[in-house]
Amino acid sequence: MPIYDFFCQDCGKDHELLVRSSNWKGTVCPKCGSTRLEKKMSSFAAVAAGASGGGAEGPSCSGVPSSCGMCGTGKPHSH
């Protein structure tokens, strides 16, 4: 099962949740219990979709460790 980024419309918090891709509606917010979640585009998907030439630009640091495209690549960067 993939991990998706969600935004809760009730408590205003972002969450990374492991859910079935075809059945994510009704997923419960771990903070407030609401089911009013919006699926967000992840930083990986944004980089992959916007990359030209087969990813020549590569990932970039988002400034947020939990959604950073550079963390784990071994390339120096800072948050």
N, CA, C, O and CB atoms as a CASP TS submission, in Angstrom:
PFRMAT TS
TARGET T0000
AUTHOR 0000-0000-0000
METHOD Language model
MODEL 1
PARENT N/A
ATOM      1  N   MET     1       0.839  -1.178   0.000  1.00  0.00           N
ATOM      2  CA  MET     1       0.000   0.000   0.000  1.00  0.00           C
ATOM      3  C   MET     1       0.887   1.246   0.000  1.00  0.00           C
ATOM      4  O   MET     1       1.888   1.292   0.715  1.00  0.00           O
ATOM      5  CB  MET     1      -0.956  -0.005   1.218  1.00  0.00           C
ATOM      6  N   PRO     2       0.536   2.233  -0.778  1.00  0.00           N
ATOM      7  CA  PRO     2       1.337   3.460  -0.846  1.00  0.00           C
ATOM      8  C   PRO     2       1.027   4.418   0.300  1.00  0.00           C
ATOM      9  O   PRO     2      -0.023   4.333   0.939  1.00  0.00           O
ATOM     10  CB  PRO     2       1.103   4.161  -2.174  1.00  0.00           C
ATOM     11  N   ILE     3       1.961   5.325   0.543  1.00  0.00           N
ATOM     12  CA  ILE     3       1.769   6.393   1.520  1.00  0.00           C
ATOM     13  C   ILE     3       1.337   7.636   0.760  1.00  0.00           C
ATOM     14  O   ILE     3       1.956   8.008  -0.236  1.00  0.00           O
ATOM     15  CB  ILE     3       3.075   6.659   2.355  1.00  0.00           C
ATOM     16  N   TYR     4       0.278   8.275   1.229  1.00  0.00           N
ATOM     17  CA  TYR     4      -0.227   9.496   0.616  1.00  0.00           C
ATOM     18  C   TYR     4      -0.188  10.634   1.620  1.00  0.00           C
ATOM     19  O   TYR     4      -0.267  10.407   2.827  1.00  0.00           O
ATOM     20  CB  TYR     4      -1.655   9.294   0.087  1.00  0.00           C
ATOM     21  N   ASP     5      -0.067  11.855   1.122  1.00  0.00           N
ATOM     22  CA  ASP     5      -0.142  13.054   1.939  1.00  0.00           C
ATOM     23  C   ASP     5      -1.582  13.549   1.916  1.00  0.00           C
ATOM     24  O   ASP     5      -2.206  13.639   0.859  1.00  0.00           O
ATOM     25  CB  ASP     5       0.845  14.155   1.431  1.00  0.00           C
ATOM     26  N   PHE     6      -2.097  13.867   3.102  1.00  0.00           N
ATOM     27  CA  PHE     6      -3.460  14.360   3.231  1.00  0.00           C
ATOM     28  C   PHE     6      -3.479  15.644   4.046  1.00  0.00           C
ATOM     29  O   PHE     6      -2.601  15.884   4.874  1.00  0.00           O
ATOM     30  CB  PHE     6      -4.362  13.299   3.879  1.00  0.00           C
ATOM     31  N   PHE     7      -4.495  16.466   3.797  1.00  0.00           N
ATOM     32  CA  PHE     7      -4.764  17.650   4.594  1.00  0.00           C
ATOM     33  C   PHE     7      -6.153  17.479   5.190  1.00  0.00           C
ATOM     34  O   PHE     7      -7.108  17.194   4.468  1.00  0.00           O
ATOM     35  CB  PHE     7      -4.657  18.967   3.740  1.00  0.00           C
ATOM     36  N   CYS     8      -6.272  17.651   6.510  1.00  0.00           N
ATOM     37  CA  CYS     8      -7.571  17.535   7.178  1.00  0.00           C
ATOM     38  C   CYS     8      -8.267  18.890   7.156  1.00  0.00           C
ATOM     39  O   CYS     8      -7.720  19.885   7.632  1.00  0.00           O
ATOM     40  CB  CYS     8      -7.406  17.025   8.641  1.00  0.00           C
ATOM     41  N   GLN     9      -9.462  18.923   6.609  1.00  0.00           N
ATOM     42  CA  GLN     9     -10.233  20.161   6.518  1.00  0.00           C
ATOM     43  C   GLN     9     -10.766  20.610   7.878  1.00  0.00           C
ATOM     44  O   GLN     9     -11.087  21.785   8.054  1.00  0.00           O
ATOM     45  CB  GLN     9     -11.389  19.982   5.548  1.00  0.00           C
ATOM     46  N   ASP    10     -10.864  19.690   8.842  1.00  0.00           N
ATOM     47  CA  ASP    10     -11.409  20.051  10.148  1.00  0.00           C
ATOM     48  C   ASP    10     -10.348  20.589  11.103  1.00  0.00           C
ATOM     49  O   ASP    10     -10.556  21.636  11.717  1.00  0.00           O
ATOM     50  CB  ASP    10     -12.084  18.853  10.768  1.00  0.00           C
ATOM     51  N   CYS    11      -9.208  19.896  11.245  1.00  0.00           N
ATOM     52  CA  CYS    11      -8.197  20.342  12.205  1.00  0.00           C
ATOM     53  C   CYS    11      -7.064  21.129  11.544  1.00  0.00           C
ATOM     54  O   CYS    11      -6.251  21.741  12.236  1.00  0.00           O
ATOM     55  CB  CYS    11      -7.623  19.147  12.938  1.00  0.00           C
ATOM     56  N   GLY    12      -7.008  21.116  10.199  1.00  0.00           N
ATOM     57  CA  GLY    12      -6.002  21.898   9.497  1.00  0.00           C
ATOM     58  C   GLY    12      -4.610  21.298   9.506  1.00  0.00           C
ATOM     59  O   GLY    12      -3.644  21.999   9.202  1.00  0.00           O
ATOM     60  N   LYS    13      -4.476  20.034   9.841  1.00  0.00           N
ATOM     61  CA  LYS    13      -3.163  19.382   9.913  1.00  0.00           C
ATOM     62  C   LYS    13      -2.889  18.552   8.667  1.00  0.00           C
ATOM     63  O   LYS    13      -3.807  18.021   8.042  1.00  0.00           O
ATOM     64  CB  LYS    13      -3.073  18.496  11.159  1.00  0.00           C
ATOM     65  N   ASP    14      -1.600  18.448   8.314  1.00  0.00           N
ATOM     66  CA  ASP    14      -1.146  17.572   7.239  1.00  0.00           C
ATOM     67  C   ASP    14      -0.737  16.235   7.833  1.00  0.00           C
ATOM     68  O   ASP    14      -0.192  16.181   8.936  1.00  0.00           O
ATOM     69  CB  ASP    14       0.032  18.211   6.451  1.00  0.00           C
ATOM     70  N   HIS    15      -0.998  15.154   7.106  1.00  0.00           N
ATOM     71  CA  HIS    15      -0.655  13.812   7.574  1.00  0.00           C
ATOM     72  C   HIS    15      -0.165  12.966   6.406  1.00  0.00           C
ATOM     73  O   HIS    15      -0.614  13.139   5.273  1.00  0.00           O
ATOM     74  CB  HIS    15      -1.869  13.140   8.256  1.00  0.00           C
ATOM     75  N   GLU    16       0.757  12.055   6.689  1.00  0.00           N
ATOM     76  CA  GLU    16       1.159  11.021   5.735  1.00  0.00           C
ATOM     77  C   GLU    16       0.518   9.734   6.219  1.00  0.00           C
ATOM     78  O   GLU    16       0.752   9.306   7.349  1.00  0.00           O
ATOM     79  CB  GLU    16       2.742  10.886   5.619  1.00  0.00           C
ATOM     80  N   LEU    17      -0.294   9.114   5.364  1.00  0.00           N
ATOM     81  CA  LEU    17      -1.039   7.931   5.763  1.00  0.00           C
ATOM     82  C   LEU    17      -0.859   6.806   4.753  1.00  0.00           C
ATOM     83  O   LEU    17      -0.796   7.037   3.545  1.00  0.00           O
ATOM     84  CB  LEU    17      -2.519   8.263   5.923  1.00  0.00           C
ATOM     85  N   LEU    18      -0.778   5.607   5.263  1.00  0.00           N
ATOM     86  CA  LEU    18      -0.670   4.409   4.441  1.00  0.00           C
ATOM     87  C   LEU    18      -2.084   3.915   4.159  1.00  0.00           C
ATOM     88  O   LEU    18      -2.773   3.449   5.067  1.00  0.00           O
ATOM     89  CB  LEU    18       0.196   3.300   5.144  1.00  0.00           C
ATOM     90  N   VAL    19      -2.523   4.017   2.889  1.00  0.00           N
ATOM     91  CA  VAL    19      -3.897   3.634   2.521  1.00  0.00           C
ATOM     92  C   VAL    19      -3.911   2.953   1.163  1.00  0.00           C
ATOM     93  O   VAL    19      -2.964   3.067   0.385  1.00  0.00           O
ATOM     94  CB  VAL    19      -4.828   4.870   2.505  1.00  0.00           C
ATOM     95  N   ARG    20      -4.994   2.247   0.890  1.00  0.00           N
ATOM     96  CA  ARG    20      -5.185   1.666  -0.436  1.00  0.00           C
ATOM     97  C   ARG    20      -5.483   2.800  -1.402  1.00  0.00           C
ATOM     98  O   ARG    20      -6.343   3.638  -1.128  1.00  0.00           O
ATOM     99  CB  ARG    20      -6.336   0.599  -0.441  1.00  0.00           C
ATOM    100  N   SER    21      -4.784   2.835  -2.526  1.00  0.00           N
ATOM    101  CA  SER    21      -4.924   3.948  -3.459  1.00  0.00           C
ATOM    102  C   SER    21      -6.326   4.082  -4.020  1.00  0.00           C
ATOM    103  O   SER    21      -6.784   5.196  -4.274  1.00  0.00           O
ATOM    104  CB  SER    21      -3.953   3.791  -4.584  1.00  0.00           C
ATOM    105  N   SER    22      -7.013   2.978  -4.216  1.00  0.00           N
ATOM    106  CA  SER    22      -8.340   3.037  -4.823  1.00  0.00           C
ATOM    107  C   SER    22      -9.449   3.239  -3.784  1.00  0.00           C
ATOM    108  O   SER    22     -10.604   3.453  -4.151  1.00  0.00           O
ATOM    109  CB  SER    22      -8.601   1.767  -5.612  1.00  0.00           C
ATOM    110  N   ASN    23      -9.112   3.174  -2.512  1.00  0.00           N
ATOM    111  CA  ASN    23     -10.141   3.239  -1.478  1.00  0.00           C
ATOM    112  C   ASN    23      -9.704   4.139  -0.327  1.00  0.00           C
ATOM    113  O   ASN    23      -9.771   3.721   0.828  1.00  0.00           O
ATOM    114  CB  ASN    23     -10.463   1.836  -0.957  1.00  0.00           C
ATOM    115  N   TRP    24      -9.256   5.369  -0.612  1.00  0.00           N
ATOM    116  CA  TRP    24      -8.790   6.246   0.460  1.00  0.00           C
ATOM    117  C   TRP    24      -9.893   7.104   1.054  1.00  0.00           C
ATOM    118  O   TRP    24      -9.749   7.590   2.176  1.00  0.00           O
ATOM    119  CB  TRP    24      -7.698   7.130  -0.050  1.00  0.00           C
ATOM    120  N   LYS    25     -11.002   7.306   0.327  1.00  0.00           N
ATOM    121  CA  LYS    25     -12.089   8.132   0.864  1.00  0.00           C
ATOM    122  C   LYS    25     -12.676   7.458   2.092  1.00  0.00           C
ATOM    123  O   LYS    25     -12.911   6.249   2.111  1.00  0.00           O
ATOM    124  CB  LYS    25     -13.192   8.373  -0.204  1.00  0.00           C
ATOM    125  N   GLY    26     -12.907   8.270   3.119  1.00  0.00           N
ATOM    126  CA  GLY    26     -13.391   7.738   4.388  1.00  0.00           C
ATOM    127  C   GLY    26     -12.259   7.454   5.355  1.00  0.00           C
ATOM    128  O   GLY    26     -12.504   7.029   6.484  1.00  0.00           O
ATOM    129  N   THR    27     -11.012   7.683   4.929  1.00  0.00           N
ATOM    130  CA  THR    27      -9.869   7.518   5.817  1.00  0.00           C
ATOM    131  C   THR    27      -9.996   8.529   6.955  1.00  0.00           C
ATOM    132  O   THR    27     -10.387   9.675   6.734  1.00  0.00           O
ATOM    133  CB  THR    27      -8.517   7.701   5.046  1.00  0.00           C
ATOM    134  N   VAL    28      -9.667   8.102   8.161  1.00  0.00           N
ATOM    135  CA  VAL    28      -9.844   8.920   9.351  1.00  0.00           C
ATOM    136  C   VAL    28      -8.576   9.704   9.667  1.00  0.00           C
ATOM    137  O   VAL    28      -7.470   9.167   9.601  1.00  0.00           O
ATOM    138  CB  VAL    28     -10.239   8.049  10.541  1.00  0.00           C
ATOM    139  N   CYS    29      -8.747  10.978  10.011  1.00  0.00           N
ATOM    140  CA  CYS    29      -7.631  11.824  10.429  1.00  0.00           C
ATOM    141  C   CYS    29      -7.104  11.309  11.770  1.00  0.00           C
ATOM    142  O   CYS    29      -7.882  11.141  12.709  1.00  0.00           O
ATOM    143  CB  CYS    29      -8.067  13.326  10.535  1.00  0.00           C
ATOM    144  N   PRO    30      -5.795  11.056  11.876  1.00  0.00           N
ATOM    145  CA  PRO    30      -5.246  10.550  13.136  1.00  0.00           C
ATOM    146  C   PRO    30      -5.250  11.590  14.259  1.00  0.00           C
ATOM    147  O   PRO    30      -5.094  11.229  15.426  1.00  0.00           O
ATOM    148  CB  PRO    30      -3.837  10.063  12.912  1.00  0.00           C
ATOM    149  N   LYS    31      -5.425  12.859  13.933  1.00  0.00           N
ATOM    150  CA  LYS    31      -5.417  13.927  14.941  1.00  0.00           C
ATOM    151  C   LYS    31      -6.807  14.151  15.542  1.00  0.00           C
ATOM    152  O   LYS    31      -6.962  14.192  16.763  1.00  0.00           O
ATOM    153  CB  LYS    31      -4.905  15.232  14.322  1.00  0.00           C
ATOM    154  N   CYS    32      -7.824  14.296  14.668  1.00  0.00           N
ATOM    155  CA  CYS    32      -9.152  14.675  15.176  1.00  0.00           C
ATOM    156  C   CYS    32     -10.257  13.655  14.895  1.00  0.00           C
ATOM    157  O   CYS    32     -11.357  13.775  15.435  1.00  0.00           O
ATOM    158  CB  CYS    32      -9.548  15.986  14.583  1.00  0.00           C
ATOM    159  N   GLY    33      -9.978  12.649  14.054  1.00  0.00           N
ATOM    160  CA  GLY    33     -10.978  11.632  13.763  1.00  0.00           C
ATOM    161  C   GLY    33     -11.914  11.963  12.617  1.00  0.00           C
ATOM    162  O   GLY    33     -12.798  11.170  12.292  1.00  0.00           O
ATOM    163  N   SER    34     -11.734  13.124  11.998  1.00  0.00           N
ATOM    164  CA  SER    34     -12.583  13.532  10.882  1.00  0.00           C
ATOM    165  C   SER    34     -12.305  12.672   9.650  1.00  0.00           C
ATOM    166  O   SER    34     -11.215  12.118   9.503  1.00  0.00           O
ATOM    167  CB  SER    34     -12.364  15.019  10.555  1.00  0.00           C
ATOM    168  N   THR    35     -13.282  12.567   8.782  1.00  0.00           N
ATOM    169  CA  THR    35     -13.089  11.885   7.494  1.00  0.00           C
ATOM    170  C   THR    35     -13.040  12.896   6.358  1.00  0.00           C
ATOM    171  O   THR    35     -13.112  12.514   5.190  1.00  0.00           O
ATOM    172  CB  THR    35     -14.216  10.860   7.244  1.00  0.00           C
ATOM    173  N   ARG    36     -12.918  14.178   6.682  1.00  0.00           N
ATOM    174  CA  ARG    36     -12.865  15.246   5.669  1.00  0.00           C
ATOM    175  C   ARG    36     -11.411  15.507   5.275  1.00  0.00           C
ATOM    176  O   ARG    36     -10.867  16.578   5.543  1.00  0.00           O
ATOM    177  CB  ARG    36     -13.531  16.558   6.204  1.00  0.00           C
ATOM    178  N   LEU    37     -10.795  14.522   4.639  1.00  0.00           N
ATOM    179  CA  LEU    37      -9.409  14.640   4.210  1.00  0.00           C
ATOM    180  C   LEU    37      -9.336  14.937   2.724  1.00  0.00           C
ATOM    181  O   LEU    37     -10.137  14.438   1.934  1.00  0.00           O
ATOM    182  CB  LEU    37      -8.633  13.364   4.535  1.00  0.00           C
ATOM    183  N   GLU    38      -8.358  15.764   2.355  1.00  0.00           N
ATOM    184  CA  GLU    38      -8.067  16.040   0.946  1.00  0.00           C
ATOM    185  C   GLU    38      -6.722  15.419   0.624  1.00  0.00           C
ATOM    186  O   GLU    38      -5.749  15.626   1.349  1.00  0.00           O
ATOM    187  CB  GLU    38      -8.067  17.582   0.641  1.00  0.00           C
ATOM    188  N   LYS    39      -6.659  14.659  -0.460  1.00  0.00           N
ATOM    189  CA  LYS    39      -5.389  14.070  -0.876  1.00  0.00           C
ATOM    190  C   LYS    39      -4.552  15.148  -1.540  1.00  0.00           C
ATOM    191  O   LYS    39      -5.025  15.849  -2.434  1.00  0.00           O
ATOM    192  CB  LYS    39      -5.608  12.864  -1.838  1.00  0.00           C
ATOM    193  N   LYS    40      -3.291  15.280  -1.095  1.00  0.00           N
ATOM    194  CA  LYS    40      -2.385  16.291  -1.627  1.00  0.00           C
ATOM    195  C   LYS    40      -1.428  15.651  -2.622  1.00  0.00           C
ATOM    196  O   LYS    40      -1.208  14.440  -2.588  1.00  0.00           O
ATOM    197  CB  LYS    40      -1.604  16.984  -0.489  1.00  0.00           C
ATOM    198  N   MET    41      -0.870  16.452  -3.492  1.00  0.00           N
ATOM    199  CA  MET    41       0.175  15.963  -4.381  1.00  0.00           C
ATOM    200  C   MET    41       1.471  15.922  -3.576  1.00  0.00           C
ATOM    201  O   MET    41       1.869  16.927  -2.987  1.00  0.00           O
ATOM    202  CB  MET    41       0.319  16.868  -5.666  1.00  0.00           C
ATOM    203  N   SER    42       2.118  14.784  -3.549  1.00  0.00           N
ATOM    204  CA  SER    42       3.355  14.657  -2.786  1.00  0.00           C
ATOM    205  C   SER    42       4.491  15.353  -3.504  1.00  0.00           C
ATOM    206  O   SER    42       4.415  15.601  -4.707  1.00  0.00           O
ATOM    207  CB  SER    42       3.700  13.184  -2.551  1.00  0.00           C
ATOM    208  N   SER    43       5.547  15.670  -2.768  1.00  0.00           N
ATOM    209  CA  SER    43       6.695  16.341  -3.379  1.00  0.00           C
ATOM    210  C   SER    43       7.345  15.440  -4.427  1.00  0.00           C
ATOM    211  O   SER    43       7.843  15.946  -5.432  1.00  0.00           O
ATOM    212  CB  SER    43       7.725  16.738  -2.303  1.00  0.00           C
ATOM    213  N   PHE    44       7.356  14.127  -4.223  1.00  0.00           N
ATOM    214  CA  PHE    44       7.918  13.212  -5.214  1.00  0.00           C
ATOM    215  C   PHE    44       7.115  13.270  -6.499  1.00  0.00           C
ATOM    216  O   PHE    44       7.687  13.331  -7.587  1.00  0.00           O
ATOM    217  CB  PHE    44       7.953  11.775  -4.672  1.00  0.00           C
ATOM    218  N   ALA    45       5.793  13.253  -6.384  1.00  0.00           N
ATOM    219  CA  ALA    45       4.948  13.296  -7.576  1.00  0.00           C
ATOM    220  C   ALA    45       5.118  14.620  -8.300  1.00  0.00           C
ATOM    221  O   ALA    45       5.121  14.656  -9.530  1.00  0.00           O
ATOM    222  CB  ALA    45       3.474  13.079  -7.206  1.00  0.00           C
ATOM    223  N   ALA    46       5.257  15.699  -7.561  1.00  0.00           N
ATOM    224  CA  ALA    46       5.418  17.011  -8.177  1.00  0.00           C
ATOM    225  C   ALA    46       6.743  17.092  -8.923  1.00  0.00           C
ATOM    226  O   ALA    46       6.797  17.649 -10.020  1.00  0.00           O
ATOM    227  CB  ALA    46       5.334  18.118  -7.118  1.00  0.00           C
ATOM    228  N   VAL    47       7.795  16.556  -8.358  1.00  0.00           N
ATOM    229  CA  VAL    47       9.099  16.574  -9.013  1.00  0.00           C
ATOM    230  C   VAL    47       9.083  15.668 -10.236  1.00  0.00           C
ATOM    231  O   VAL    47       9.597  16.043 -11.290  1.00  0.00           O
ATOM    232  CB  VAL    47      10.207  16.139  -8.037  1.00  0.00           C
ATOM    233  N   ALA    48       8.503  14.488 -10.108  1.00  0.00           N
ATOM    234  CA  ALA    48       8.470  13.546 -11.218  1.00  0.00           C
ATOM    235  C   ALA    48       7.618  14.091 -12.364  1.00  0.00           C
ATOM    236  O   ALA    48       7.966  13.920 -13.532  1.00  0.00           O
ATOM    237  CB  ALA    48       7.931  12.187 -10.751  1.00  0.00           C
ATOM    238  N   ALA    49       6.523  14.733 -12.041  1.00  0.00           N
ATOM    239  CA  ALA    49       5.648  15.258 -13.075  1.00  0.00           C
ATOM    240  C   ALA    49       6.254  16.476 -13.759  1.00  0.00           C
ATOM    241  O   ALA    49       6.016  16.703 -14.945  1.00  0.00           O
ATOM    242  CB  ALA    49       4.297  15.612 -12.487  1.00  0.00           C
ATOM    243  N   GLY    50       7.034  17.261 -13.023  1.00  0.00           N
ATOM    244  CA  GLY    50       7.579  18.477 -13.581  1.00  0.00           C
ATOM    245  C   GLY    50       8.966  18.326 -14.159  1.00  0.00           C
ATOM    246  O   GLY    50       9.487  19.271 -14.752  1.00  0.00           O
ATOM    247  N   ALA    51       9.577  17.174 -14.006  1.00  0.00           N
ATOM    248  CA  ALA    51      10.945  16.963 -14.494  1.00  0.00           C
ATOM    249  C   ALA    51      10.956  16.877 -16.005  1.00  0.00           C
ATOM    250  O   ALA    51      10.050  16.311 -16.615  1.00  0.00           O
ATOM    251  CB  ALA    51      11.554  15.687 -13.887  1.00  0.00           C
ATOM    252  N   SER    52      11.986  17.442 -16.600  1.00  0.00           N
ATOM    253  CA  SER    52      12.121  17.348 -18.050  1.00  0.00           C
ATOM    254  C   SER    52      13.339  16.511 -18.388  1.00  0.00           C
ATOM    255  O   SER    52      14.302  16.478 -17.622  1.00  0.00           O
ATOM    256  CB  SER    52      12.228  18.750 -18.691  1.00  0.00           C
ATOM    257  N   GLY    53      13.309  15.857 -19.488  1.00  0.00           N
ATOM    258  CA  GLY    53      14.447  15.057 -19.915  1.00  0.00           C
ATOM    259  C   GLY    53      14.694  13.840 -19.056  1.00  0.00           C
ATOM    260  O   GLY    53      15.843  13.445 -18.858  1.00  0.00           O
ATOM    261  N   GLY    54      13.640  13.239 -18.543  1.00  0.00           N
ATOM    262  CA  GLY    54      13.798  12.013 -17.773  1.00  0.00           C
ATOM    263  C   GLY    54      14.368  12.240 -16.393  1.00  0.00           C
ATOM    264  O   GLY    54      15.053  11.364 -15.864  1.00  0.00           O
ATOM    265  N   GLY    55      14.108  13.397 -15.785  1.00  0.00           N
ATOM    266  CA  GLY    55      14.552  13.629 -14.419  1.00  0.00           C
ATOM    267  C   GLY    55      15.920  14.245 -14.329  1.00  0.00           C
ATOM    268  O   GLY    55      16.594  14.061 -13.315  1.00  0.00           O
ATOM    269  N   ALA    56      16.368  14.965 -15.331  1.00  0.00           N
ATOM    270  CA  ALA    56      17.692  15.562 -15.331  1.00  0.00           C
ATOM    271  C   ALA    56      17.867  16.559 -14.190  1.00  0.00           C
ATOM    272  O   ALA    56      18.974  16.724 -13.678  1.00  0.00           O
ATOM    273  CB  ALA    56      17.952  16.243 -16.657  1.00  0.00           C
ATOM    274  N   GLU    57      16.775  17.229 -13.782  1.00  0.00           N
ATOM    275  CA  GLU    57      16.865  18.187 -12.701  1.00  0.00           C
ATOM    276  C   GLU    57      16.968  17.504 -11.351  1.00  0.00           C
ATOM    277  O   GLU    57      17.601  18.046 -10.445  1.00  0.00           O
ATOM    278  CB  GLU    57      15.677  19.106 -12.723  1.00  0.00           C
ATOM    279  N   GLY    58      16.380  16.359 -11.188  1.00  0.00           N
ATOM    280  CA  GLY    58      16.447  15.607  -9.953  1.00  0.00           C
ATOM    281  C   GLY    58      15.580  16.204  -8.862  1.00  0.00           C
ATOM    282  O   GLY    58      14.932  17.231  -9.062  1.00  0.00           O
ATOM    283  N   PRO    59      15.572  15.553  -7.703  1.00  0.00           N
ATOM    284  CA  PRO    59      14.749  16.024  -6.595  1.00  0.00           C
ATOM    285  C   PRO    59      15.329  17.278  -5.968  1.00  0.00           C
ATOM    286  O   PRO    59      16.516  17.570  -6.115  1.00  0.00           O
ATOM    287  CB  PRO    59      14.605  14.937  -5.543  1.00  0.00           C
ATOM    288  N   SER    60      14.484  18.009  -5.273  1.00  0.00           N
ATOM    289  CA  SER    60      14.942  19.191  -4.561  1.00  0.00           C
ATOM    290  C   SER    60      14.452  19.131  -3.124  1.00  0.00           C
ATOM    291  O   SER    60      13.491  18.429  -2.811  1.00  0.00           O
ATOM    292  CB  SER    60      14.453  20.483  -5.254  1.00  0.00           C
ATOM    293  N   CYS    61      15.121  19.871  -2.258  1.00  0.00           N
ATOM    294  CA  CYS    61      14.756  19.890  -0.851  1.00  0.00           C
ATOM    295  C   CYS    61      13.561  20.806  -0.662  1.00  0.00           C
ATOM    296  O   CYS    61      13.581  21.958  -1.095  1.00  0.00           O
ATOM    297  CB  CYS    61      15.943  20.346   0.028  1.00  0.00           C
ATOM    298  N   SER    62      12.525  20.300  -0.018  1.00  0.00           N
ATOM    299  CA  SER    62      11.314  21.077   0.210  1.00  0.00           C
ATOM    300  C   SER    62      11.434  21.975   1.429  1.00  0.00           C
ATOM    301  O   SER    62      10.612  22.872   1.620  1.00  0.00           O
ATOM    302  CB  SER    62      10.130  20.157   0.369  1.00  0.00           C
ATOM    303  N   GLY    63      12.452  21.745   2.260  1.00  0.00           N
ATOM    304  CA  GLY    63      12.587  22.490   3.501  1.00  0.00           C
ATOM    305  C   GLY    63      11.863  21.831   4.657  1.00  0.00           C
ATOM    306  O   GLY    63      11.983  22.280   5.797  1.00  0.00           O
ATOM    307  N   VAL    64      11.117  20.776   4.385  1.00  0.00           N
ATOM    308  CA  VAL    64      10.403  20.035   5.408  1.00  0.00           C
ATOM    309  C   VAL    64      10.916  18.603   5.377  1.00  0.00           C
ATOM    310  O   VAL    64      10.676  17.888   4.404  1.00  0.00           O
ATOM    311  CB  VAL    64       8.853  20.095   5.187  1.00  0.00           C
ATOM    312  N   PRO    65      11.630  18.161   6.438  1.00  0.00           N
ATOM    313  CA  PRO    65      12.245  16.827   6.407  1.00  0.00           C
ATOM    314  C   PRO    65      11.302  15.687   6.038  1.00  0.00           C
ATOM    315  O   PRO    65      11.720  14.750   5.359  1.00  0.00           O
ATOM    316  CB  PRO    65      12.839  16.535   7.730  1.00  0.00           C
ATOM    317  N   SER    66      10.037  15.740   6.468  1.00  0.00           N
ATOM    318  CA  SER    66       9.124  14.631   6.180  1.00  0.00           C
ATOM    319  C   SER    66       8.702  14.553   4.721  1.00  0.00           C
ATOM    320  O   SER    66       8.208  13.513   4.285  1.00  0.00           O
ATOM    321  CB  SER    66       7.904  14.750   7.035  1.00  0.00           C
ATOM    322  N   SER    67       8.886  15.625   3.954  1.00  0.00           N
ATOM    323  CA  SER    67       8.508  15.588   2.547  1.00  0.00           C
ATOM    324  C   SER    67       9.649  16.047   1.641  1.00  0.00           C
ATOM    325  O   SER    67       9.417  16.534   0.535  1.00  0.00           O
ATOM    326  CB  SER    67       7.281  16.453   2.313  1.00  0.00           C
ATOM    327  N   CYS    68      10.877  15.888   2.120  1.00  0.00           N
ATOM    328  CA  CYS    68      12.043  16.365   1.379  1.00  0.00           C
ATOM    329  C   CYS    68      12.431  15.383   0.282  1.00  0.00           C
ATOM    330  O   CYS    68      12.534  14.180   0.523  1.00  0.00           O
ATOM    331  CB  CYS    68      13.224  16.589   2.326  1.00  0.00           C
ATOM    332  N   GLY    69      12.642  15.895  -0.905  1.00  0.00           N
ATOM    333  CA  GLY    69      13.050  15.059  -2.028  1.00  0.00           C
ATOM    334  C   GLY    69      14.543  14.771  -2.048  1.00  0.00           C
ATOM    335  O   GLY    69      15.000  13.934  -2.827  1.00  0.00           O
ATOM    336  N   MET    70      15.315  15.458  -1.197  1.00  0.00           N
ATOM    337  CA  MET    70      16.765  15.260  -1.154  1.00  0.00           C
ATOM    338  C   MET    70      17.194  14.297  -0.055  1.00  0.00           C
ATOM    339  O   MET    70      18.232  13.646  -0.173  1.00  0.00           O
ATOM    340  CB  MET    70      17.459  16.587  -0.958  1.00  0.00           C
ATOM    341  N   CYS    71      16.405  14.199   1.014  1.00  0.00           N
ATOM    342  CA  CYS    71      16.772  13.324   2.129  1.00  0.00           C
ATOM    343  C   CYS    71      16.872  11.889   1.646  1.00  0.00           C
ATOM    344  O   CYS    71      15.991  11.405   0.936  1.00  0.00           O
ATOM    345  CB  CYS    71      15.748  13.434   3.280  1.00  0.00           C
ATOM    346  N   GLY    72      17.921  11.224   2.021  1.00  0.00           N
ATOM    347  CA  GLY    72      18.117   9.832   1.637  1.00  0.00           C
ATOM    348  C   GLY    72      18.850   9.668   0.318  1.00  0.00           C
ATOM    349  O   GLY    72      19.118   8.537  -0.087  1.00  0.00           O
ATOM    350  N   THR    73      19.187  10.766  -0.373  1.00  0.00           N
ATOM    351  CA  THR    73      19.894  10.654  -1.646  1.00  0.00           C
ATOM    352  C   THR    73      21.407  10.671  -1.452  1.00  0.00           C
ATOM    353  O   THR    73      22.158  10.311  -2.358  1.00  0.00           O
ATOM    354  CB  THR    73      19.478  11.783  -2.581  1.00  0.00           C
ATOM    355  N   GLY    74      21.855  11.095  -0.256  1.00  0.00           N
ATOM    356  CA  GLY    74      23.286  11.187  -0.004  1.00  0.00           C
ATOM    357  C   GLY    74      23.883  12.510  -0.478  1.00  0.00           C
ATOM    358  O   GLY    74      25.074  12.754  -0.283  1.00  0.00           O
ATOM    359  N   LYS    75      23.069  13.366  -1.098  1.00  0.00           N
ATOM    360  CA  LYS    75      23.556  14.667  -1.571  1.00  0.00           C
ATOM    361  C   LYS    75      23.422  15.682  -0.435  1.00  0.00           C
ATOM    362  O   LYS    75      22.402  15.707   0.253  1.00  0.00           O
ATOM    363  CB  LYS    75      22.763  15.143  -2.844  1.00  0.00           C
ATOM    364  N   PRO    76      24.448  16.522  -0.234  1.00  0.00           N
ATOM    365  CA  PRO    76      24.369  17.488   0.850  1.00  0.00           C
ATOM    366  C   PRO    76      23.283  18.536   0.604  1.00  0.00           C
ATOM    367  O   PRO    76      23.125  19.043  -0.506  1.00  0.00           O
ATOM    368  CB  PRO    76      25.710  18.168   1.035  1.00  0.00           C
ATOM    369  N   HIS    77      22.552  18.841   1.652  1.00  0.00           N
ATOM    370  CA  HIS    77      21.548  19.886   1.631  1.00  0.00           C
ATOM    371  C   HIS    77      21.173  20.215   3.073  1.00  0.00           C
ATOM    372  O   HIS    77      21.603  19.523   3.996  1.00  0.00           O
ATOM    373  CB  HIS    77      20.299  19.452   0.803  1.00  0.00           C
ATOM    374  N   SER    78      20.386  21.249   3.273  1.00  0.00           N
ATOM    375  CA  SER    78      19.973  21.613   4.633  1.00  0.00           C
ATOM    376  C   SER    78      18.489  21.932   4.649  1.00  0.00           C
ATOM    377  O   SER    78      17.874  22.182   3.612  1.00  0.00           O
ATOM    378  CB  SER    78      20.790  22.820   5.159  1.00  0.00           C
ATOM    379  N   HIS    79      17.934  21.919   5.843  1.00  0.00           N
ATOM    380  CA  HIS    79      16.505  22.214   6.021  1.00  0.00           C
ATOM    381  C   HIS    79      16.363  23.545   6.685  1.00  0.00           C
ATOM    382  O   HIS    79      15.244  23.994   6.934  1.00  0.00           O
ATOM    383  CB  HIS    79      15.796  21.124   6.848  1.00  0.00           C
TER
END
